[in-house]
Amino acid sequence: MESMQLGQRIRAFRKLKGFTQQELAKQTGISLAILGAIERGNRHAEDQILIKISDCLGISLQELKLE
């Protein structure tokens, strides 16, 4: 997954965990529209949002961001 953009990594991890966008949005408290825009690369995600996503997906923020 190293060559993927952030949104693509979020989508890949989400699918690996078996979540739909709607399920992940609900569990993180992020709107479906914002999550979709982040996955498509149309919106920058602040660390606060990325922390919610990584926590829900059971991965570290560093793993999500590849830092």
TIVO-2410 file (N, C-alpha, C; in nm, 3 decimals):
# residues 67
REC num residu      c1      c2      c3 atome chaine
REC   1      M   0.081  -0.121   0.000     N      A
REC   1      M   0.000   0.000   0.000    CA      A
REC   1      M   0.085   0.127   0.000     C      A
REC   2      E   0.215   0.115  -0.003     N      A
REC   2      E   0.300   0.232   0.011    CA      A
REC   2      E   0.282   0.336  -0.098     C      A
REC   3      S   0.253   0.294  -0.221     N      A
REC   3      S   0.244   0.390  -0.330    CA      A
REC   3      S   0.106   0.457  -0.338     C      A
REC   4      M   0.013   0.415  -0.256     N      A
REC   4      M  -0.122   0.470  -0.259    CA      A
REC   4      M  -0.126   0.608  -0.194     C      A
REC   5      Q  -0.217   0.689  -0.243     N      A
REC   5      Q  -0.246   0.816  -0.179    CA      A
REC   5      Q  -0.327   0.790  -0.053     C      A
REC   6      L  -0.334   0.889   0.034     N      A
REC   6      L  -0.403   0.873   0.162    CA      A
REC   6      L  -0.547   0.823   0.145     C      A
REC   7      G  -0.623   0.885   0.057     N      A
REC   7      G  -0.762   0.844   0.036    CA      A
REC   7      G  -0.774   0.701  -0.010     C      A
REC   8      Q  -0.683   0.659  -0.096     N      A
REC   8      Q  -0.683   0.522  -0.144    CA      A
REC   8      Q  -0.650   0.425  -0.031     C      A
REC   9      R  -0.560   0.464   0.058     N      A
REC   9      R  -0.525   0.380   0.172    CA      A
REC   9      R  -0.644   0.367   0.268     C      A
REC  10      I  -0.714   0.478   0.291     N      A
REC  10      I  -0.832   0.473   0.377    CA      A
REC  10      I  -0.933   0.376   0.318     C      A
REC  11      R  -0.960   0.389   0.188     N      A
REC  11      R  -1.056   0.300   0.122    CA      A
REC  11      R  -1.012   0.154   0.132     C      A
REC  12      A  -0.884   0.127   0.109     N      A
REC  12      A  -0.833  -0.010   0.113    CA      A
REC  12      A  -0.846  -0.070   0.253     C      A
REC  13      F  -0.806   0.005   0.356     N      A
REC  13      F  -0.819  -0.044   0.493    CA      A
REC  13      F  -0.966  -0.062   0.531     C      A
REC  14      R  -1.050   0.030   0.487     N      A
REC  14      R  -1.194   0.022   0.516    CA      A
REC  14      R  -1.252  -0.107   0.458     C      A
REC  15      K  -1.216  -0.136   0.334     N      A
REC  15      K  -1.267  -0.257   0.270    CA      A
REC  15      K  -1.210  -0.383   0.334     C      A
REC  16      L  -1.083  -0.379   0.374     N      A
REC  16      L  -1.024  -0.493   0.443    CA      A
REC  16      L  -1.099  -0.525   0.572     C      A
REC  17      K  -1.147  -0.421   0.639     N      A
REC  17      K  -1.222  -0.440   0.763    CA      A
REC  17      K  -1.369  -0.471   0.739     C      A
REC  18      G  -1.412  -0.464   0.613     N      A
REC  18      G  -1.549  -0.498   0.579    CA      A
REC  18      G  -1.650  -0.387   0.603     C      A
REC  19      F  -1.602  -0.263   0.612     N      A
REC  19      F  -1.692  -0.149   0.634    CA      A
REC  19      F  -1.734  -0.086   0.502     C      A
REC  20      T  -1.858  -0.042   0.495     N      A
REC  20      T  -1.901   0.046   0.387    CA      A
REC  20      T  -1.862   0.189   0.427     C      A
REC  21      Q  -1.866   0.280   0.331     N      A
REC  21      Q  -1.841   0.420   0.366    CA      A
REC  21      Q  -1.940   0.467   0.470     C      A
REC  22      Q  -2.064   0.429   0.455     N      A
REC  22      Q  -2.168   0.473   0.547    CA      A
REC  22      Q  -2.140   0.422   0.688     C      A
REC  23      E  -2.099   0.296   0.701     N      A
REC  23      E  -2.069   0.241   0.833    CA      A
REC  23      E  -1.951   0.312   0.898     C      A
REC  24      L  -1.845   0.335   0.821     N      A
REC  24      L  -1.728   0.403   0.876    CA      A
REC  24      L  -1.763   0.546   0.915     C      A
REC  25      A  -1.839   0.614   0.831     N      A
REC  25      A  -1.880   0.751   0.861    CA      A
REC  25      A  -1.960   0.755   0.992     C      A
REC  26      K  -2.052   0.663   1.007     N      A
REC  26      K  -2.135   0.661   1.129    CA      A
REC  26      K  -2.052   0.633   1.253     C      A
REC  27      Q  -1.961   0.536   1.243     N      A
REC  27      Q  -1.881   0.498   1.360    CA      A
REC  27      Q  -1.780   0.606   1.399     C      A
REC  28      T  -1.736   0.686   1.303     N      A
REC  28      T  -1.638   0.790   1.333    CA      A
REC  28      T  -1.702   0.926   1.359     C      A
REC  29      G  -1.830   0.941   1.325     N      A
REC  29      G  -1.895   1.070   1.340    CA      A
REC  29      G  -1.859   1.169   1.231     C      A
REC  30      I  -1.805   1.118   1.122     N      A
REC  30      I  -1.768   1.201   1.006    CA      A
REC  30      I  -1.882   1.189   0.905     C      A
REC  31      S  -1.917   1.298   0.840     N      A
REC  31      S  -2.026   1.288   0.743    CA      A
REC  31      S  -1.983   1.201   0.625     C      A
REC  32      L  -2.081   1.135   0.566     N      A
REC  32      L  -2.055   1.049   0.451    CA      A
REC  32      L  -1.994   1.128   0.336     C      A
REC  33      A  -2.041   1.250   0.315     N      A
REC  33      A  -1.989   1.334   0.207    CA      A
REC  33      A  -1.841   1.367   0.229     C      A
REC  34      I  -1.804   1.399   0.352     N      A
REC  34      I  -1.665   1.431   0.381    CA      A
REC  34      I  -1.577   1.308   0.366     C      A
REC  35      L  -1.621   1.193   0.418     N      A
REC  35      L  -1.543   1.071   0.404    CA      A
REC  35      L  -1.523   1.036   0.257     C      A
REC  36      G  -1.628   1.046   0.179     N      A
REC  36      G  -1.617   1.018   0.035    CA      A
REC  36      G  -1.519   1.111  -0.034     C      A
REC  37      A  -1.524   1.239   0.000     N      A
REC  37      A  -1.433   1.336  -0.060    CA      A
REC  37      A  -1.288   1.307  -0.021     C      A
REC  38      I  -1.266   1.265   0.102     N      A
REC  38      I  -1.130   1.230   0.147    CA      A
REC  38      I  -1.081   1.109   0.069     C      A
REC  39      E  -1.165   1.007   0.056     N      A
REC  39      E  -1.125   0.886  -0.016    CA      A
REC  39      E  -1.095   0.915  -0.163     C      A
REC  40      R  -1.167   1.008  -0.222     N      A
REC  40      R  -1.146   1.043  -0.363    CA      A
REC  40      R  -1.027   1.138  -0.380     C      A
REC  41      G  -0.976   1.190  -0.270     N      A
REC  41      G  -0.864   1.284  -0.278    CA      A
REC  41      G  -0.908   1.426  -0.306     C      A
REC  42      N  -1.036   1.455  -0.287     N      A
REC  42      N  -1.090   1.589  -0.314    CA      A
REC  42      N  -1.092   1.678  -0.191     C      A
REC  43      R  -1.054   1.623  -0.077     N      A
REC  43      R  -1.056   1.701   0.047    CA      A
REC  43      R  -0.938   1.660   0.133     C      A
REC  44      H  -0.873   1.759   0.191     N      A
REC  44      H  -0.764   1.735   0.286    CA      A
REC  44      H  -0.825   1.690   0.419     C      A
REC  45      A  -0.765   1.589   0.479     N      A
REC  45      A  -0.813   1.540   0.608    CA      A
REC  45      A  -0.720   1.587   0.719     C      A
REC  46      E  -0.776   1.656   0.816     N      A
REC  46      E  -0.698   1.700   0.931    CA      A
REC  46      E  -0.666   1.578   1.018     C      A
REC  47      D  -0.561   1.590   1.098     N      A
REC  47      D  -0.520   1.478   1.184    CA      A
REC  47      D  -0.633   1.433   1.276     C      A
REC  48      Q  -0.715   1.525   1.323     N      A
REC  48      Q  -0.827   1.489   1.412    CA      A
REC  48      Q  -0.920   1.388   1.344     C      A
REC  49      I  -0.948   1.409   1.217     N      A
REC  49      I  -1.033   1.317   1.141    CA      A
REC  49      I  -0.960   1.186   1.117     C      A
REC  50      L  -0.832   1.195   1.082     N      A
REC  50      L  -0.755   1.074   1.055    CA      A
REC  50      L  -0.740   0.987   1.179     C      A
REC  51      I  -0.732   1.049   1.295     N      A
REC  51      I  -0.724   0.972   1.420    CA      A
REC  51      I  -0.853   0.894   1.442     C      A
REC  52      K  -0.968   0.956   1.417     N      A
REC  52      K  -1.096   0.887   1.431    CA      A
REC  52      K  -1.103   0.768   1.335     C      A
REC  53      I  -1.058   0.790   1.212     N      A
REC  53      I  -1.063   0.684   1.111    CA      A
REC  53      I  -0.968   0.571   1.149     C      A
REC  54      S  -0.845   0.604   1.185     N      A
REC  54      S  -0.747   0.499   1.217    CA      A
REC  54      S  -0.791   0.421   1.341     C      A
REC  55      D  -0.846   0.489   1.441     N      A
REC  55      D  -0.894   0.419   1.560    CA      A
REC  55      D  -1.004   0.319   1.524     C      A
REC  56      C  -1.097   0.362   1.441     N      A
REC  56      C  -1.208   0.276   1.402    CA      A
REC  56      C  -1.158   0.157   1.320     C      A
REC  57      L  -1.056   0.178   1.239     N      A
REC  57      L  -1.004   0.071   1.153    CA      A
REC  57      L  -0.904  -0.018   1.227     C      A
REC  58      G  -0.867   0.021   1.348     N      A
REC  58      G  -0.776  -0.060   1.428    CA      A
REC  58      G  -0.631  -0.055   1.380     C      A
REC  59      I  -0.593   0.059   1.323     N      A
REC  59      I  -0.455   0.079   1.278    CA      A
REC  59      I  -0.401   0.207   1.338     C      A
REC  60      S  -0.271   0.223   1.336     N      A
REC  60      S  -0.212   0.345   1.389    CA      A
REC  60      S  -0.224   0.459   1.288     C      A
REC  61      L  -0.218   0.580   1.338     N      A
REC  61      L  -0.220   0.697   1.251    CA      A
REC  61      L  -0.100   0.694   1.158     C      A
REC  62      Q   0.015   0.652   1.210     N      A
REC  62      Q   0.136   0.645   1.129    CA      A
REC  62      Q   0.121   0.544   1.016     C      A
REC  63      E   0.058   0.431   1.045     N      A
REC  63      E   0.036   0.331   0.941    CA      A
REC  63      E  -0.058   0.387   0.833     C      A
REC  64      L  -0.160   0.458   0.874     N      A
REC  64      L  -0.254   0.516   0.779    CA      A
REC  64      L  -0.184   0.620   0.692     C      A
REC  65      K  -0.100   0.702   0.754     N      A
REC  65      K  -0.032   0.810   0.682    CA      A
REC  65      K   0.102   0.767   0.623     C      A
REC  66      L   0.147   0.647   0.657     N      A
REC  66      L   0.278   0.595   0.613    CA      A
REC  66      L   0.391   0.687   0.655     C      A
REC  67      E   0.390   0.727   0.782     N      A
REC  67      E   0.498   0.811   0.835    CA      A
REC  67      E   0.601   0.725   0.904     C      A
***
